[in-house]
Amino acid sequence: MISDDDFLALVSKTPLISVDLILRSRDDNILLGRRNNRPAKGFWFVPGGRILKDERLADALVRVVRRELGAMVPVEGWRNMGIYEHLYPDNFAGADGISTHYVVLPHRLDLDSEVALESDDQHEALRWFSVDELMAHDEVHPYTKAYFARPAEPLDRLTDGL
């Protein structure tokens, strides 16, 4: 593992790559967690986590599902939902003048049955929201709302003009 000082130096100089987990229940609700950590501390957000150095995307997805949701949530059947960017004015350490930039690969799974969820230390609570409810809720982070407001732009439109 990397030290907090080394990680802060990394955050100050480069984007992080992460996966977000859009888990939809049989009754069409979306699972959100109230974040304990920066950035986005205190907001309801879809679960997720960064991809580690030398970790394959498929392995990262399994690790993040297990860590954030527990052993009962399926690790098969997740579908990539595009590419997003999340830009935050702060960072995990609360250090002044260092922003956080994520390139996010959200993945969605539609559950066909109920599963037991296990909350982790990243979230104060887990809760199911209807899409209408999360879109109207002031404490749901705008980056989570973006997953439901419009589809992700295709990669070729993101790279036009490069």
The 8 nearest C-alpha neighbors of each residue, nearest first, counted from 0:
[[1, 2, 3, 6, 51, 52, 5, 4],
 [0, 2, 6, 5, 3, 4, 7, 9],
 [3, 1, 5, 4, 6, 0, 7, 8],
 [2, 4, 6, 5, 7, 1, 92, 8],
 [5, 3, 7, 2, 6, 8, 1, 9],
 [6, 4, 8, 2, 7, 3, 9, 1],
 [5, 7, 9, 3, 8, 4, 2, 10],
 [8, 6, 10, 4, 9, 5, 3, 11],
 [9, 7, 5, 11, 6, 10, 4, 12],
 [8, 10, 6, 12, 7, 11, 13, 5],
 [11, 9, 7, 8, 12, 13, 99, 6],
 [10, 12, 8, 9, 97, 7, 13, 98],
 [13, 11, 9, 10, 8, 14, 7, 97],
 [12, 14, 10, 9, 11, 15, 100, 99],
 [15, 13, 100, 101, 102, 16, 10, 99],
 [14, 16, 101, 102, 100, 17, 13, 49],
 [17, 15, 102, 101, 49, 50, 103, 14],
 [49, 16, 18, 103, 50, 48, 104, 102],
 [19, 17, 104, 105, 47, 103, 48, 49],
 [18, 20, 47, 105, 46, 106, 104, 45],
 [21, 19, 106, 46, 47, 22, 105, 45],
 [22, 20, 107, 106, 45, 23, 108, 19],
 [21, 23, 108, 30, 29, 107, 20, 109],
 [24, 22, 29, 109, 28, 27, 110, 108],
 [25, 23, 27, 28, 110, 26, 109, 29],
 [24, 26, 27, 111, 110, 112, 23, 109],
 [25, 27, 24, 28, 23, 129, 110, 29],
 [28, 26, 24, 25, 23, 129, 29, 130],
 [29, 27, 129, 24, 128, 23, 127, 26],
 [30, 28, 23, 128, 127, 22, 129, 24],
 [29, 31, 127, 22, 126, 128, 45, 23],
 [32, 30, 45, 44, 126, 43, 125, 127],
 [31, 33, 125, 43, 44, 122, 124, 34],
 [34, 32, 43, 122, 42, 123, 124, 41],
 [35, 33, 122, 40, 41, 36, 42, 32],
 [34, 36, 122, 40, 121, 123, 41, 33],
 [37, 35, 40, 34, 38, 121, 91, 39],
 [38, 36, 91, 40, 39, 90, 35, 92],
 [37, 39, 40, 90, 91, 89, 36, 87],
 [38, 40, 37, 42, 41, 34, 36, 140],
 [41, 39, 37, 36, 34, 35, 38, 42],
 [42, 40, 34, 33, 35, 39, 43, 36],
 [43, 41, 138, 33, 139, 140, 40, 34],
 [42, 44, 33, 139, 32, 31, 138, 140],
 [45, 43, 31, 32, 143, 140, 42, 139],
 [44, 46, 31, 20, 32, 21, 143, 19],
 [47, 45, 20, 19, 44, 32, 67, 31],
 [48, 46, 19, 18, 20, 63, 45, 67],
 [49, 47, 17, 18, 63, 19, 50, 46],
 [17, 48, 50, 16, 18, 51, 15, 47],
 [49, 51, 17, 59, 16, 54, 48, 52],
 [50, 52, 54, 49, 53, 59, 16, 55],
 [51, 53, 54, 50, 55, 49, 16, 0],
 [54, 52, 51, 55, 50, 56, 59, 58],
 [55, 53, 51, 52, 59, 58, 56, 50],
 [54, 56, 58, 57, 59, 53, 50, 51],
 [55, 57, 59, 58, 60, 54, 50, 18],
 [58, 56, 60, 59, 55, 61, 54, 62],
 [59, 57, 61, 55, 60, 56, 62, 54],
 [60, 58, 56, 62, 61, 57, 50, 63],
 [59, 61, 57, 63, 58, 62, 64, 56],
 [60, 62, 64, 58, 59, 63, 74, 65],
 [63, 61, 59, 65, 60, 64, 66, 58],
 [62, 64, 66, 60, 65, 61, 67, 48],
 [65, 63, 61, 68, 67, 62, 66, 60],
 [64, 66, 69, 62, 63, 70, 68, 67],
 [67, 65, 63, 64, 68, 69, 62, 119],
 [66, 68, 64, 63, 119, 65, 69, 46],
 [69, 67, 117, 64, 116, 65, 66, 118],
 [70, 68, 65, 117, 71, 116, 66, 67],
 [69, 71, 65, 72, 68, 117, 73, 116],
 [70, 72, 69, 115, 114, 73, 116, 68],
 [73, 71, 70, 69, 114, 74, 68, 116],
 [74, 72, 75, 71, 76, 70, 64, 77],
 [73, 75, 61, 72, 76, 64, 77, 60],
 [76, 74, 73, 77, 61, 108, 78, 72],
 [75, 77, 108, 78, 74, 73, 109, 107],
 [76, 78, 108, 107, 106, 75, 79, 74],
 [79, 77, 106, 107, 80, 76, 108, 105],
 [78, 80, 106, 81, 105, 107, 104, 77],
 [81, 79, 105, 106, 78, 107, 151, 82],
 [82, 80, 151, 79, 104, 105, 83, 153],
 [81, 83, 104, 103, 151, 105, 80, 84],
 [84, 82, 103, 102, 104, 85, 81, 151],
 [83, 85, 102, 101, 103, 86, 82, 100],
 [84, 86, 101, 100, 87, 102, 83, 142],
 [85, 87, 100, 99, 101, 84, 88, 98],
 [88, 86, 99, 89, 98, 100, 85, 38],
 [87, 89, 98, 99, 86, 97, 90, 96],
 [90, 88, 98, 87, 97, 38, 99, 93],
 [91, 89, 93, 99, 38, 92, 98, 37],
 [90, 92, 37, 93, 38, 36, 89, 7],
 [93, 91, 94, 90, 37, 7, 3, 89],
 [92, 94, 90, 91, 89, 95, 37, 97],
 [95, 93, 92, 97, 96, 90, 89, 91],
 [96, 94, 97, 93, 89, 98, 90, 92],
 [95, 97, 98, 94, 89, 88, 11, 90],
 [98, 96, 11, 95, 89, 94, 90, 99],
 [97, 99, 88, 89, 87, 90, 96, 11],
 [98, 100, 87, 90, 86, 10, 89, 88],
 [99, 101, 86, 14, 85, 15, 87, 98],
 [102, 100, 15, 85, 14, 16, 84, 103],
 [101, 103, 84, 16, 83, 15, 17, 85],
 [104, 102, 17, 83, 18, 84, 82, 101],
 [103, 105, 18, 82, 81, 17, 19, 106],
 [106, 104, 19, 18, 80, 79, 20, 103],
 [105, 107, 79, 78, 20, 80, 77, 21],
 [108, 106, 21, 78, 77, 22, 20, 79],
 [107, 109, 77, 22, 110, 23, 76, 21],
 [110, 108, 23, 24, 22, 111, 107, 25],
 [109, 111, 24, 112, 25, 23, 108, 113],
 [110, 112, 25, 109, 113, 24, 23, 114],
 [113, 111, 110, 25, 114, 24, 109, 26],
 [112, 114, 115, 110, 111, 24, 25, 72],
 [115, 113, 71, 116, 72, 112, 110, 73],
 [114, 116, 71, 117, 113, 72, 69, 70],
 [117, 115, 68, 69, 114, 118, 71, 72],
 [116, 118, 69, 68, 119, 115, 67, 70],
 [119, 117, 68, 67, 116, 122, 125, 124],
 [120, 118, 121, 67, 122, 117, 66, 68],
 [119, 121, 122, 118, 123, 35, 67, 34],
 [122, 120, 35, 119, 34, 36, 123, 67],
 [123, 121, 34, 35, 33, 124, 32, 120],
 [122, 124, 33, 35, 34, 121, 32, 125],
 [125, 123, 122, 33, 32, 126, 118, 34],
 [124, 126, 32, 31, 33, 118, 30, 122],
 [125, 127, 31, 30, 32, 128, 124, 29],
 [126, 128, 30, 29, 28, 31, 129, 125],
 [129, 127, 28, 29, 133, 132, 130, 30],
 [128, 130, 28, 132, 131, 29, 133, 27],
 [129, 131, 133, 132, 134, 128, 28, 29],
 [132, 130, 134, 129, 133, 135, 128, 136],
 [133, 131, 129, 135, 130, 134, 128, 136],
 [132, 134, 136, 130, 135, 131, 128, 139],
 [133, 135, 131, 132, 136, 144, 130, 139],
 [134, 136, 132, 133, 131, 137, 139, 130],
 [137, 135, 133, 138, 139, 134, 132, 131],
 [138, 136, 139, 135, 140, 134, 133, 42],
 [137, 139, 42, 136, 43, 140, 41, 133],
 [140, 138, 43, 42, 136, 137, 133, 44],
 [139, 141, 143, 142, 42, 44, 43, 138],
 [140, 142, 144, 143, 145, 139, 134, 44],
 [143, 141, 145, 144, 140, 85, 146, 44],
 [144, 142, 145, 141, 140, 146, 44, 45],
 [143, 145, 141, 146, 142, 147, 134, 148],
 [146, 144, 148, 142, 143, 147, 141, 149],
 [147, 145, 144, 143, 148, 149, 150, 142],
 [146, 148, 145, 144, 149, 130, 150, 143],
 [149, 147, 145, 146, 144, 150, 134, 143],
 [150, 148, 147, 145, 146, 151, 152, 144],
 [149, 151, 152, 146, 148, 147, 81, 80],
 [152, 150, 81, 153, 82, 149, 83, 80],
 [151, 153, 154, 150, 156, 157, 81, 82],
 [152, 154, 155, 156, 151, 157, 81, 82],
 [153, 155, 157, 156, 152, 158, 82, 81],
 [154, 156, 158, 157, 153, 159, 152, 160],
 [157, 155, 159, 154, 158, 153, 152, 160],
 [158, 156, 154, 155, 159, 153, 152, 160],
 [157, 159, 155, 156, 161, 160, 154, 153],
 [160, 158, 156, 161, 157, 155, 154, 153],
 [159, 161, 158, 157, 156, 155, 154, 153],
 [160, 159, 158, 157, 155, 156, 154, 153]]
